[in-house]
Amino acid sequence: MDDDVICTEKLITDRKTFFLDLKKNARGHVVRITEKVSSNRDRIMVPAEILDDFIAALQDIREALGQQQQQQD
């Protein structure tokens, strides 16, 4: 079964472009995160069933970054 893209989000920064694709394949739903720098691409796949944990971990990192920045000010 071919992968089917359900939804795509695109984030553009100074030098990088990120694509977040919600896909369905033979094993279920996954979020494919692609980082594009020049002509190079790196990808990771996050199973949909752990997406809440993945987002929570990113939020924890964001909070730690904010705390570190406050300490530096």
MDAnalysis code that builds the backbone (N, CA, C; Angstrom):
import MDAnalysis as mda
import numpy as np

u = mda.Universe.empty(219, n_residues=73, atom_resindex=np.repeat(np.arange(73), 3), trajectory=True)
u.add_TopologyAttr("name", ["N", "CA", "C"] * 73)
u.add_TopologyAttr("resid", np.arange(1, 74))
u.add_TopologyAttr("resname", ["MET", "ASP", "ASP", "ASP", "VAL", "ILE", "CYS", "THR", "GLU", "LYS", "LEU", "ILE", "THR", "ASP", "ARG", "LYS", "THR", "PHE", "PHE", "LEU", "ASP", "LEU", "LYS", "LYS", "ASN", "ALA", "ARG", "GLY", "HIS", "VAL", "VAL", "ARG", "ILE", "THR", "GLU", "LYS", "VAL", "SER", "SER", "ASN", "ARG", "ASP", "ARG", "ILE", "MET", "VAL", "PRO", "ALA", "GLU", "ILE", "LEU", "ASP", "ASP", "PHE", "ILE", "ALA", "ALA", "LEU", "GLN", "ASP", "ILE", "ARG", "GLU", "ALA", "LEU", "GLY", "GLN", "GLN", "GLN", "GLN", "GLN", "GLN", "ASP"])
u.atoms.positions = np.array([
    [0.841, -1.178, 0.000],
    [0.000, 0.000, 0.000],
    [0.887, 1.242, 0.000],
    [0.636, 2.177, -0.892],
    [1.400, 3.415, -0.963],
    [0.999, 4.323, 0.183],
    [1.965, 5.160, 0.601],
    [1.672, 6.148, 1.629],
    [0.690, 7.178, 1.092],
    [-0.245, 7.565, 1.934],
    [-1.216, 8.589, 1.567],
    [-1.069, 9.772, 2.507],
    [-0.803, 10.952, 1.966],
    [-0.689, 12.163, 2.767],
    [-2.090, 12.669, 3.079],
    [-2.346, 12.890, 4.367],
    [-3.640, 13.380, 4.815],
    [-3.593, 14.891, 5.018],
    [-2.473, 15.378, 5.561],
    [-2.333, 16.796, 5.878],
    [-0.855, 17.149, 5.835],
    [-0.531, 18.353, 5.390],
    [0.852, 18.815, 5.339],
    [0.941, 20.225, 5.904],
    [1.974, 20.468, 6.715],
    [2.304, 21.804, 7.203],
    [3.742, 22.098, 6.789],
    [4.028, 23.376, 6.526],
    [5.355, 23.776, 6.072],
    [5.831, 24.946, 6.928],
    [7.061, 24.834, 7.449],
    [7.680, 25.900, 8.231],
    [8.957, 26.328, 7.522],
    [9.093, 27.634, 7.302],
    [10.270, 28.147, 6.602],
    [11.060, 29.025, 7.555],
    [12.362, 28.752, 7.677],
    [13.264, 29.576, 8.471],
    [14.299, 30.178, 7.532],
    [15.310, 30.803, 8.107],
    [16.327, 31.454, 7.273],
    [16.975, 30.505, 6.277],
    [17.431, 29.346, 6.774],
    [18.170, 28.439, 5.900],
    [17.501, 27.093, 5.711],
    [16.468, 26.815, 6.475],
    [15.859, 25.485, 6.458],
    [14.368, 25.575, 6.175],
    [13.866, 24.498, 5.629],
    [12.425, 24.331, 5.461],
    [12.052, 23.005, 6.102],
    [10.990, 23.030, 6.910],
    [10.499, 21.823, 7.550],
    [9.121, 21.489, 6.978],
    [8.920, 20.219, 6.684],
    [7.626, 19.721, 6.241],
    [7.133, 18.732, 7.290],
    [5.904, 18.882, 7.726],
    [5.285, 17.943, 8.658],
    [4.093, 17.334, 7.943],
    [4.179, 16.062, 7.655],
    [3.146, 15.367, 6.881],
    [2.473, 14.306, 7.738],
    [1.160, 14.394, 7.861],
    [0.389, 13.315, 8.471],
    [0.068, 12.342, 7.354],
    [0.486, 11.100, 7.560],
    [0.333, 10.091, 6.514],
    [-0.322, 8.842, 7.077],
    [-0.883, 8.082, 6.192],
    [-1.394, 6.759, 6.542],
    [-0.719, 5.760, 5.625],
    [-0.162, 4.720, 6.251],
    [0.449, 3.665, 5.450],
    [-0.060, 2.316, 5.954],
    [0.539, 1.262, 5.517],
    [0.068, -0.089, 5.866],
    [0.133, -0.355, 7.368],
    [1.027, 0.360, 8.086],
    [1.183, 0.151, 9.531],
    [0.351, 1.105, 10.378],
    [-0.321, 2.058, 9.761],
    [-1.140, 3.014, 10.506],
    [-0.785, 4.450, 10.161],
    [-1.087, 5.351, 11.091],
    [-0.828, 6.770, 10.882],
    [0.542, 7.138, 11.450],
    [1.252, 8.007, 10.730],
    [2.547, 8.513, 11.169],
    [2.648, 9.989, 10.794],
    [3.503, 10.694, 11.529],
    [3.864, 12.046, 11.147],
    [5.305, 11.978, 10.638],
    [5.483, 12.357, 9.396],
    [6.818, 12.387, 8.808],
    [7.309, 13.827, 8.888],
    [8.456, 14.015, 9.518],
    [9.062, 15.338, 9.638],
    [10.293, 15.354, 8.741],
    [10.287, 16.276, 7.788],
    [11.387, 16.400, 6.838],
    [12.056, 17.748, 7.026],
    [13.380, 17.722, 7.154],
    [14.175, 18.942, 7.220],
    [14.907, 19.059, 5.893],
    [14.725, 20.192, 5.222],
    [15.398, 20.410, 3.936],
    [16.354, 21.588, 4.084],
    [17.634, 21.321, 3.810],
    [18.665, 22.352, 3.803],
    [19.367, 22.232, 2.458],
    [19.298, 23.280, 1.682],
    [19.821, 23.241, 0.306],
    [19.178, 22.064, -0.416],
    [19.993, 21.129, -0.900],
    [19.413, 19.976, -1.593],
    [19.387, 18.730, -0.707],
    [19.788, 18.867, 0.564],
    [19.804, 17.731, 1.486],
    [18.488, 17.639, 2.256],
    [18.033, 16.407, 2.466],
    [16.815, 16.160, 3.237],
    [17.075, 15.083, 4.275],
    [16.584, 15.338, 5.468],
    [16.614, 14.341, 6.536],
    [15.180, 14.149, 7.011],
    [14.837, 12.907, 7.341],
    [13.455, 12.598, 7.735],
    [13.429, 11.737, 8.972],
    [12.390, 11.970, 9.775],
    [12.065, 11.055, 10.866],
    [10.580, 10.761, 10.778],
    [10.195, 9.618, 11.309],
    [8.788, 9.213, 11.333],
    [8.378, 9.070, 12.792],
    [7.283, 9.709, 13.160],
    [6.759, 9.623, 14.519],
    [5.410, 8.910, 14.442],
    [5.286, 7.748, 15.061],
    [3.995, 7.049, 15.040],
    [2.916, 7.916, 15.692],
    [1.752, 7.958, 15.105],
    [0.669, 8.803, 15.602],
    [0.291, 8.476, 17.042],
    [0.433, 7.221, 17.448],
    [0.027, 6.850, 18.801],
    [0.930, 7.458, 19.874],
    [2.124, 7.944, 19.519],
    [2.969, 8.611, 20.518],
    [3.074, 10.112, 20.256],
    [2.242, 10.638, 19.387],
    [2.311, 12.048, 19.021],
    [2.114, 12.962, 20.231],
    [1.184, 12.649, 21.128],
    [0.976, 13.472, 22.326],
    [2.238, 13.502, 23.183],
    [2.899, 12.361, 23.353],
    [4.140, 12.309, 24.125],
    [5.254, 13.098, 23.430],
    [5.312, 13.023, 22.119],
    [6.325, 13.741, 21.342],
    [6.134, 15.249, 21.510],
    [4.890, 15.699, 21.405],
    [4.586, 17.125, 21.564],
    [4.877, 17.574, 22.992],
    [4.536, 16.763, 23.981],
    [4.813, 17.094, 25.380],
    [6.323, 17.238, 25.607],
    [7.105, 16.370, 24.995],
    [8.560, 16.447, 25.132],
    [9.088, 17.740, 24.508],
    [8.549, 18.135, 23.366],
    [8.951, 19.397, 22.738],
    [8.563, 20.584, 23.611],
    [7.395, 20.526, 24.238],
    [6.972, 21.596, 25.131],
    [7.893, 21.690, 26.346],
    [8.320, 20.549, 26.881],
    [9.272, 20.540, 27.999],
    [10.581, 21.203, 27.590],
    [11.036, 20.916, 26.386],
    [12.269, 21.521, 25.885],
    [12.089, 23.028, 25.724],
    [10.946, 23.449, 25.212],
    [10.674, 24.883, 25.046],
    [10.678, 25.591, 26.397],
    [10.076, 24.964, 27.410],
    [10.066, 25.548, 28.755],
    [11.473, 25.635, 29.320],
    [12.281, 24.606, 29.137],
    [13.665, 24.622, 29.627],
    [14.458, 25.727, 28.942],
    [14.239, 25.912, 27.655],
    [14.902, 26.978, 26.919],
    [14.495, 28.337, 27.469],
    [13.208, 28.524, 27.722],
    [12.723, 29.775, 28.280],
    [13.334, 30.063, 29.647],
    [13.439, 29.048, 30.465],
    [14.056, 29.215, 31.784],
    [15.523, 29.592, 31.665],
    [16.215, 28.943, 30.752],
    [17.625, 29.252, 30.540],
    [17.804, 30.688, 30.053],
    [16.950, 31.120, 29.152],
    [17.047, 32.477, 28.630],
    [16.757, 33.502, 29.719],
    [15.811, 33.215, 30.621],
    [15.504, 34.118, 31.731],
    [16.697, 34.233, 32.670],
    [17.395, 33.140, 32.897],
    [18.566, 33.148, 33.787],
    [19.700, 33.959, 33.189],
    [19.768, 33.997, 31.874],
    [20.841, 34.742, 31.202],
    [20.566, 36.239, 31.186],
    [19.311, 36.625, 31.351],
    [18.938, 38.059, 31.315],
    [19.238, 38.763, 32.598],
])
